Every structure is written in structure tokens, then in C-alpha cells.
Amino acid sequence: MINIIKSGVGNIGSIVRVLEDLDYEYKIVNKPQDFSNTKKIILPGVGSYDSFINSLIQNKLLEEIKYLVLKEKYSILGICVGMQSFFLNSEEGSSIGFGFIDDKCKKFKNNTKKVPHIGWNKVNIKKKSNLFNDIKNNYFYFAHSYAVFETDKEFTTSTTNYIEDFASAISQNNIYGVQFHPEKSFDQGKQIIKNFIEKC
Amino acid sequence: MLKKRVIPILQLNDDELVKSIKYKNHKYVGDPINVVRIFNEIQVDEIILLDVFQSKKSLDLNYEIIKDIADECRMPFTYGGGIKNLDQVEKLFSLGVEKISINTSALENHEFIKTLSKVFGSQSIVVSVDIKKDFFGKRKLYNWKKNKMLSEDIQDQIRKYVEFGAGEILINDVSNEGSLSGFDFSMLELIEKKINVPIIVNGGINSYEQINKILQNDNVDAVGVGAFFIYYGPHRAVLISYIQEEERKIIK
């Protein structure tokens, strides 16, 4: 059973629907005892960075997820703020993230275009990843004001351009993240989730 | 390249979809779930659903139908109508709503926008602004709940909303809404270049040419379309449609 984290303000409804469409069994996790032994975790993110991290801490999930990912080698897919939480911190708040990846999240410099970046934008693949197997349409739905702007590092799987290039998907070992919302991106988004479950 | 968005705007009343003309004469147009299924098939950019009478009711939100609609939506889904407190918003997000739209409560309580953007991030907060022409043809902010024109300056108000944390502004031309009489392009003059969050405009659109023309404006990021995607022909027969990919000329 795929573990879906429900913490605080998370929008898990859309993820649950995609898993049901794909006929996967899932488990909604809001405390450490809930995890199934299927080594897949989906971490959806809605909310501001601080409210997201704080609710993970309050539900004692931050440490548990860290343990499962680093020691038990569970694969994890972070979505939007979920992905941002894999880094050290974010300009959006003062909380400390998982720190799986040694970098940080910054705000778009909005001197030329509007922020938040909302809508359908193109994902350019930089590094071969199973996450993007069989993706035919590479437009995905984004809604965010903060991003990781390191695009030439090892962890950057894809980039997207808005004001400047940012990392729209990342991967490092068993850790995967997407800045866009696959659960809201029609068939191409569904394929990303399927790839994560079957190939990552 | 970020695509400019074309967003069907649906109006809900109880568990039925309705469509108004200038926010009056709400007529039944169909079952919301069926309509959302059609929009799924067509793969529309987003959907905005407004529960139109909710702000005038003292009841809590219609969560059951909102959940059913969210369950059906395969595209981003914005809900608006009667939102007054944080608990409601938290519940809406947990049901699968991506963004919420507030209107009356933003007019009445600016602090609410601040709180919402602090907790949920401004990317999920749309503030909707109703604009109506007064007796002399001058555009005014309009409070639909109280059916009252307001004296506040429209541009000042929009600037304040953005400052307080609105992530998007939806501007509705109430004098033209649902009329299918054509978008009034002078509405675009209200949008200041310095407003640095996405702007959605809505009201009276009656052709694909108009959609393309509106989106060519640098200050506009998305267009909301109601009646034009719901009705077909002079007798307003209900027929759900959308702009075809080949008719979309605009990529930002």
C-alpha cells in the first residue's frame, strides 16, 4: 500500500483520486505508526513552507520520514512544497527542512514577470530519469512563488523557465521531487505518478 | 513558456449549475458532475466554481457537492462562495480544491487575506473583485451580498489585496456578465502594469477572437469564460464547449 502523507493543510484528495484511477492500493498516513511496509511515500504539499514543516513536526512525521528514506530506503516523491521540503530551508519561512539535499529554496525575482508562477508550463528534461518514462506531453501545472534555482547540479532532472530557469524535477538516489502538480496535470501527470510507483 | 489560461467559470446553487445575466436571473444549466466530466474530456486549463448565493446564506459550505466535484476534476479546481474562516479553507483543501476564491470576505476583512496567505501560501488564494457601472456609467466596486456600489477606488483596492497576499486577482465585469454581448475592452484599462500577480478577467465574452485579443494584453494572464462555453445559439441552448487548441493563438 502506497503511503500518502496527510499532514495539516495538505491536499491529498487529488492524489488519492489518481491512485484510485490507476488501481493502486494506498494508505493515508498522519502519524508514524500508520506507515505500511510498501517502500513508497508520496508527500503532497499545499500551504506555506512553515505551516507545512510545522505540521510534519507536530505529527512526528518529519523524523519518521527521514528515517524511512535514509535508513530503510523508502522511495519518496515530494510534490510542490513537498519537494521544497527536501532541501535545507526556504526563503518563504524560518523552518528547517529534511535537508536530504544541500541547497535552498528562493523566491522568484519578480521584477519582470508576475509571481506566483501559476499555470501550464513546459518541463525540459536534463537528466534521464524513470520518472519521465513515456511522457508525451511535457506541459504540467504549476502554482508556486518559491523554487530551487540550481539547474546545473547533479540532482536537477528537469528545468522549466519562468523569469529564469528553475529545477522543476529533482532526483537523488531514492528521493524524487516535482515542483509541478502531477495530480492536476491530466494523463502526463498520471504517468509521472505511475512511473514513481513502478519504476523509482 | 507559460501558457496563458482560459478558464471556464461555473456557478453553483445548491447542487445545480446555474448561469446568471449580470448576476441576476439565474437559470438552471445542468448537473455539475456531468459538466465537469465534459471539461475533463476536453482538458480545460482550470475550472473556477462559484457557489453564488452562499455568501448571502448563514449556512456552512456545501462540502458534499464540492467534494463530488473535486473528485471528478482532473484539472486544477478553484472554489469560491461564502468562505469566511480558516477552518472552511482547510476543509476545502483537504477535499481536493487547489485554490480558493474570496470576494465579500476580502472586502469586509483585509486581515483575512493576510492570514490565508500566511497559512496556505498566496499561490492558493484568489481574490475576486466585482465591478459594476453606476447610473452614470462610471465603474464602481460592487458588493453583491449587499447589492451596493462602493466608493473605494478600484485600483487602490486591487493594490491593497496584492499587498495583503492575494496570489491572483479575478476581475468580474458585473454589468456585462452572462450577457454574451461582448467583452468591454475598456475594462483592461483598470489593470495597472505594476500589479505583479496574475490577473484573470471575466465578463461578457462571446467569441474566440475576443479571448485571443484579451490575452494579447500584457497585463492579463488568464480569461474566465462563463456563458460562451455553456450556451450555443441565440436561444441559449445548453451545449458545453471550450476553445480548441488551434484557435488559441496566444502563448506568453
Interface residues (C-beta under 8 A of the other chain):
Chain A: K6 V9 G10 N11 I12 G13 S14 V16 R17 V46 G47 S48 Y49 S51 V81 E92 N110 K113 K114 V115 P116 H117 I118 G119 W120 N121 K122 Y139 Y141 F142 A143 H144 S145 N161 Y162 H181 K184 F186
Chain B: M1 L2 K3 K4 R5 Q43 D45 K67 A70 D71 C73 R74 M75 P76 E90 F93 S94 L95 G96 V97 E98 K99 S117 K118 V119 F120 G121 S122 Q123 S124 G167 E168 I195 N196 V197 P198 I199 D221 A222
